[in-house]
Amino acid sequence: MKKNIIYIVALFSICLTGCKEGEGFLDKNPDLRASIDTQEKVRLLLVDAYSDANGSALMEFSSDNIIDNNAPDAVGHTKSMVPISKMYDEIFAWKPVVSSDQQDSPDFVWRNHYRAIAVCNQALDAISELEAQGKDMTAEKSEALLSRAYHHFLLACIFCHAYKTDEASRNDLGLVYMTKPETTVSPEYHRASVTETYDNIEKDLEEGLRLMAISAPEAYYSVPKYHFNIKAAHAFAARFYLYKREWSKVLRHANVVLAGYETSEDIMKNLLFDNYNAHVKCTSVPSEGYAWVDPASPSNLLLMPSSSVTPYSNYPDEGRYQCAGDALNYTLLGAGPIWDDRALIRSLSIWSAGSDQYGSFLAKNTYFFEYTDKVNGYGFVHAITRHLTTNETLLCRAEAETMLGMKKEAIRDLRAWCLAYDINEEKSMSYSVNSKGDTTYCNLTQDKIDAFYREGNVYAPKLHNVELGFDIPEDAKTLLWCCLHFRRIENIHDGWRWMDLKRYGIEIKHIVGLEAPDVLTWDDPRRAIQLPQTVLVAGLEPNPRNGETTDTGTSTLHEDNVAPAFAPANDNIFTRITE
């Protein structure tokens, strides 16, 4: 694999101290770098070890959770809506993004994720020096390794193919895995394989977990949910091994996160998102959004704020591409093994701009606005992303149990997920059932799962596991489809549906305007999103494309600025869908 050149620049938010009396000019760092020479400074540095970018839009708009509102609907009607940014035209069509390097673009995500990795490496360098002086830096080292592993993992999910097998994935391009601070002006890099990338992630992950087990990192966090804590680390491990199909390891790590509760009811009441309070007690998109990202919620394990306009892109009055049409009808407004069409609207709080015709969304994807000028309403949009949750970890465990033949345990976990969102057969009769109270009507069974998931229907898509190199027990298929269906709903707006589509080779169809449908087959190279244009121009090897030459020359970056410079419209325009 040839070597290539790429420029990775890290900026650190460290306060610089001035000269003390008696110090000369040559006593200071000539380039004004701060010296990270104390434990407290390392901890301050690690606050910046998390990316300010949000990659969920790149994955979500590539998936089957989004449609083009300008394509003909079921009765042939078309619309003339404009996307919030030209970038979304490119993402939805699985094309390289050349129109923007602003918020939520491949360039912005790549740059900020590698910046977080660079911070981790700088911290690890300082930790090594402090350890040589006899200082116990176990907790700090654990956090740095886990964050480094996680940000490489996020980049791999977006810009690389899903893990197949060790042998097959050696033929797929992975990442540049950064393990030390960059000290040269024009370094040479080459992309490792996906197998090597996953091996490196696993090495950092396992060492970070080992160190976390003998330290108490939460002790120095003011808000532990904004850092890697013990449960977040094991939730990350459960998802990582899910993607590697190491089912026993998924079980081991998920059990740490979900320990102490054996029945569906106990799991729901003590570990999962309190949907009842968000649904009944909250009266607006922002108020419910706060409930979803509340650090005090036992469901939230790792929260990350980001400079992102992803919430805007999911608001029905803001863009051409939305969770509408079939995407909406098979997720938030769809049926399930123990609920009928549109029953979810009586359980989850689903919002739209007056109608679900152009799309709907969950308030977990709401924005937070930072005013720079309150008088004129100017400022910047931010988002808080639920990166790791008990709800998703529960579904990781259910999938692993399914593949290990533990059907009883898998159904217990899937039932707990239904209970948490107040999804049950009684919903067609009453709106008032409280998921924290009456659980009588949530009767999820193997027979009901077998009856609902029939191969070929929209809830049971063809799985290309054999072509990807692994087997699925024939008697596990319906339960697996149920896991994937619940994961699709759980991860709506978060982007992780894209990885489920990739790791099982599920085909996706996008219709752009009046064009013929474009089908992303199980082996389509576009399942690895193209690297940013700036990176390609610098010489890093692009992701291959069938019969296409990747343009690494002049791009049209900065054509638009995705970040709104003004306060969004009043949230009162959004209404819950209730019938």
NORLINLIN-V33056 format. One record per backbone hydrogen bond with DSSP energy under -1.0 kcal/mol. NH is the residue of the N-H (numbers start at 1). CO is the residue of the C=O. E is the energy in kcal/mol with one decimal. If there is no record, write none. Layout:
# NORLINLIN-V33056
[[NH:CO:E] [NH:CO:E]]
This chain:
# NORLINLIN-V33056
[[4:189:-4.3] [14:12:-1.4] [23:20:-2.2] [27:24:-1.5] [28:25:-1.3] [32:29:-1.9] [37:35:-1.4] [42:38:-1.8] [43:39:-2.2] [44:40:-2.2] [45:41:-2.3] [46:42:-2.2] [48:45:-1.7] [49:46:-1.7] [59:55:-1.3] [60:56:-3.3] [61:57:-2.5] [67:322:-2.8] [69:320:-2.6] [71:68:-1.8] [73:77:-2.4] [76:73:-1.9] [88:85:-1.6] [89:86:-1.1] [90:86:-1.3] [91:87:-2.4] [92:88:-2.3] [93:89:-1.3] [94:91:-1.8] [95:90:-3.0] [105:102:-2.2] [109:105:-2.5] [110:106:-2.9] [111:107:-2.8] [112:108:-2.2] [113:109:-2.5] [114:110:-2.3] [115:111:-1.5] [116:112:-2.0] [117:113:-2.0] [118:114:-2.4] [119:115:-2.0] [120:116:-2.0] [121:117:-2.3] [122:118:-2.3] [123:119:-2.5] [124:120:-2.5] [125:121:-2.0] [126:122:-2.0] [127:123:-2.7] [128:124:-2.2] [129:125:-1.6] [130:126:-2.3] [131:127:-2.8] [132:128:-1.6] [134:131:-1.9] [135:130:-2.2] [141:137:-2.6] [142:138:-2.2] [143:139:-2.1] [144:140:-2.2] [145:141:-2.3] [146:142:-2.4] [147:143:-2.5] [148:144:-2.2] [149:145:-2.4] [150:146:-2.5] [151:147:-2.4] [152:148:-1.7] [153:149:-2.2] [154:150:-2.5] [155:151:-2.0] [156:152:-2.4] [157:153:-2.2] [158:154:-1.5] [159:155:-3.1] [160:156:-1.5] [169:165:-2.9] [171:168:-1.5] [174:192:-3.8] [189:4:-4.0] [192:175:-2.5] [194:169:-1.1] [194:172:-2.1] [195:169:-1.1] [197:193:-2.5] [198:194:-2.7] [199:195:-2.2] [200:196:-2.3] [201:197:-2.4] [202:198:-2.6] [203:199:-2.1] [204:200:-2.2] [205:201:-2.8] [206:202:-2.9] [207:203:-1.9] [208:204:-2.6] [209:205:-2.5] [210:206:-2.3] [211:207:-2.4] [212:208:-2.2] [213:209:-1.8] [215:212:-1.1] [219:216:-1.6] [220:217:-1.4] [221:218:-1.1] [226:223:-2.1] [227:224:-1.9] [233:229:-2.5] [234:230:-1.9] [235:231:-2.3] [236:232:-2.4] [237:233:-2.0] [238:234:-2.3] [239:235:-2.1] [240:236:-2.8] [241:237:-2.6] [242:238:-1.4] [243:239:-2.1] [244:240:-1.1] [246:241:-2.4] [247:245:-1.1] [250:246:-1.7] [251:247:-2.2] [252:248:-2.2] [253:249:-2.3] [254:250:-2.7] [255:251:-2.3] [257:253:-1.4] [258:254:-2.3] [267:263:-2.4] [268:264:-2.4] [269:265:-2.6] [270:266:-1.9] [271:267:-2.1] [275:273:-2.0] [278:274:-1.6] [279:275:-2.7] [280:276:-3.1] [281:277:-1.6] [288:284:-2.2] [289:285:-2.7] [290:286:-2.3] [291:287:-1.2] [292:288:-2.0] [293:289:-1.7] [297:294:-1.7] [301:388:-2.6] [302:388:-1.7] [303:225:-3.2] [304:385:-1.9] [306:383:-2.9] [307:52:-2.9] [308:306:-1.3] [313:309:-1.5] [315:312:-1.5] [318:315:-2.6] [322:67:-1.7] [324:322:-1.6] [327:324:-1.2] [329:325:-2.8] [330:326:-1.8] [331:328:-1.2] [333:328:-2.6] [334:331:-1.1] [336:339:-2.7] [342:333:-1.3] [343:340:-2.1] [346:343:-1.8] [347:344:-2.1] [348:344:-2.5] [350:348:-1.1] [351:361:-3.0] [352:575:-2.3] [354:352:-1.5] [360:323:-1.7] [361:351:-2.2] [365:362:-1.7] [366:363:-1.6] [368:382:-2.7] [370:380:-3.0] [372:378:-2.1] [373:378:-2.0] [377:373:-1.1] [378:373:-2.0] [380:370:-2.5] [382:368:-2.5] [383:306:-2.4] [385:304:-2.3] [387:302:-1.5] [387:385:-1.4] [388:302:-1.4] [390:299:-2.2] [393:389:-1.9] [394:390:-2.6] [395:391:-1.4] [396:392:-1.9] [397:393:-2.4] [398:394:-2.2] [399:395:-2.0] [400:396:-2.2] [401:397:-2.9] [402:398:-2.1] [403:399:-2.2] [404:400:-1.4] [405:402:-1.3] [406:401:-3.0] [407:405:-1.3] [410:406:-2.2] [411:407:-2.6] [412:408:-1.9] [413:409:-2.1] [414:410:-2.5] [415:411:-2.5] [416:412:-2.0] [417:413:-1.8] [418:414:-1.8] [419:415:-2.6] [420:416:-2.2] [421:417:-1.3] [422:419:-1.5] [423:418:-3.0] [425:441:-1.8] [427:424:-1.6] [429:426:-2.2] [430:426:-1.8] [437:434:-2.3] [442:439:-1.1] [443:441:-1.4] [449:445:-1.9] [450:446:-2.9] [451:447:-2.1] [452:448:-1.6] [453:449:-2.4] [454:452:-1.2] [456:460:-2.2] [457:454:-2.5] [460:457:-1.9] [464:504:-2.4] [468:464:-1.4] [469:466:-1.0] [470:465:-2.4] [476:473:-2.1] [480:476:-2.3] [481:477:-2.7] [482:478:-1.8] [483:479:-2.1] [484:480:-2.5] [485:481:-2.4] [486:482:-2.6] [487:483:-2.4] [488:484:-1.9] [489:485:-1.7] [490:486:-2.9] [491:487:-2.6] [492:489:-1.4] [494:491:-2.0] [498:495:-1.4] [500:496:-1.6] [501:497:-2.4] [502:498:-1.9] [503:499:-2.9] [504:500:-1.2] [506:501:-1.7] [508:520:-1.4] [510:518:-2.6] [515:512:-2.4] [518:510:-3.0] [520:508:-3.2] [524:521:-1.6] [527:524:-1.8] [528:525:-1.7] [529:158:-1.8] [536:532:-2.0] [537:533:-2.8] [538:534:-1.3] [539:536:-1.1] [540:535:-1.9] [548:545:-1.0] [556:98:-1.1] [559:99:-1.0] [559:556:-1.2] [567:377:-2.9] [573:570:-1.7] [574:571:-1.8] [575:352:-3.0] [577:350:-3.1]]
